[in-house]
Amino acid sequence: MTLEVYWGSGSPYVWRVLLGLEVKQIPYESKRLSFSEQDLKSAEFLAINPRGKVPAIKEGAFTLHESVAILRYLEDREPQPPLFGETAAERGSIWCAIMECVSYVEPATGNFTAPIFFGQMEEKRDKVIKARQATEKEFATINSVLTERAYLVSDNLTAADIVLYPFIKFTARAAGKENTDVVSGTLRDIDEHYEALSGWCRRIEALPGYDNTYPPHWKES
Ligand SMILES: N[C@@H](CCC(=O)N[C@@H](CS)C(=O)NCC(=O)O)C(=O)O
C-alpha cells in the first residue's frame, strides 16, 4: 500500500515527518500542496485532515495528522532504526524531551519567528524581543545538554531530535534576515553562541536523505 504524504514547503511540522521518513527509509508518494493556492482548504484535503493543516498522511483508508503522531506511526510502520526508545527509561526520556519542545521551544521560537516572517517586526518589536529572550534561554539549556551527549536524549538520534531540529533552523533563518539584528541577539549567530547546538545541527544535516527534506523554497532564497 502506498503511503501518501501531504506537505507544504517551509513548514517545520512537515520537516519532522520528512526527516522521519528519510531516517527510516520508508518509500512514500509526495503530495505537495500550495499554501497560497488554498490547497489545504480544498474539500479533498479537508477529508484527509479536517483542520486543513499539513503534515498529513494517507495509507489506504487510514489518514493521520499531527506531526508527532505521524512520527509515532512511522515507528510501528518501520521499527528500524528505533526513534522512540527501547526501554521504559528511554521512552520516558524521549517523550519528556518531545513534550518540552512542544510546550516551551515551539511557542518561544514561534513568537520570535512569526512576526519576522510575516513582516510585523516593527509593530511587534517588544514582543519579538521578549520571545527572543525566551528562545535564548531555551537554546542555552539545550546547548548545555548537548555538551554532554551527541543527541538530545542519548548518543543516538531519537524522535526528540527530529521534533526539535526544524524549530532551530526556522529560528536561525528568521534571525538571519535583513534588518533583524536589532531584535535577534545571540540567535543571529548560532554557530558562535551555541557551539554544541550547532554541532548537533551538523550531525543531523549529515544524515543520509537529509537533502530531500530541506524546504525547497529555501534553496531559492
Ligand atoms: N500541531 C500541528 C501543526 C501543523 C501546522 O500548524 N501546520 C501549518 C504549517 S506550518 C499549516 O498547515 N497551516 C495552514 C493553516 O493553518 O491554514 C502538527 O504538529 O502537525
The ligand as a Tripos MOL2 file, in Angstrom:
@<TRIPOS>MOLECULE
LIG
   20    19     1     0     0
SMALL
NO_CHARGES

@<TRIPOS>ATOM
      1 N1          0.3650   20.7580   15.5430 N.3       1 LIG1
      2 C1          0.4140   20.5560   14.1140 C.3       1 LIG1
      3 C2          0.7050   21.9030   13.4700 C.3       1 LIG1
      4 C3          0.5420   21.8720   11.9450 C.3       1 LIG1
      5 C4          0.5480   23.2850   11.3610 C.2       1 LIG1
      6 O1          0.2710   24.2770   12.0390 O.2       1 LIG1
      7 N2          0.8230   23.3580   10.0540 N.am      1 LIG1
      8 C5          0.8160   24.6340    9.3670 C.3       1 LIG1
      9 C6          2.0590   24.7870    8.5070 C.3       1 LIG1
     10 S1          3.4580   25.1800    9.4740 S.3       1 LIG1
     11 C7         -0.3700   24.7040    8.4180 C.2       1 LIG1
     12 O2         -0.6790   23.7430    7.7570 O.2       1 LIG1
     13 N3         -1.0120   25.8700    8.3490 N.am      1 LIG1
     14 C8         -2.0490   26.1240    7.4010 C.3       1 LIG1
     15 C9         -3.2470   26.7710    8.0100 C.2       1 LIG1
     16 O3         -3.3450   26.8360    9.2460 O.co2     1 LIG1
     17 O4         -4.0910   27.2230    7.2410 O.co2     1 LIG1
     18 C10         1.4690   19.4990   13.7960 C.2       1 LIG1
     19 O5          2.3270   19.2230   14.6580 O.co2     1 LIG1
     20 O6          1.4120   18.8820   12.7250 O.co2     1 LIG1
@<TRIPOS>BOND
     1     1     2 1
     2     2     3 1
     3     2    18 1
     4     3     4 1
     5     4     5 1
     6     5     6 2
     7     5     7 1
     8     7     8 1
     9     8     9 1
    10     8    11 1
    11     9    10 1
    12    11    12 2
    13    11    13 1
    14    13    14 1
    15    14    15 1
    16    15    16 2
    17    15    17 1
    18    18    19 2
    19    18    20 1
@<TRIPOS>SUBSTRUCTURE
     1 LIG1         1 GROUP 0 **** ****
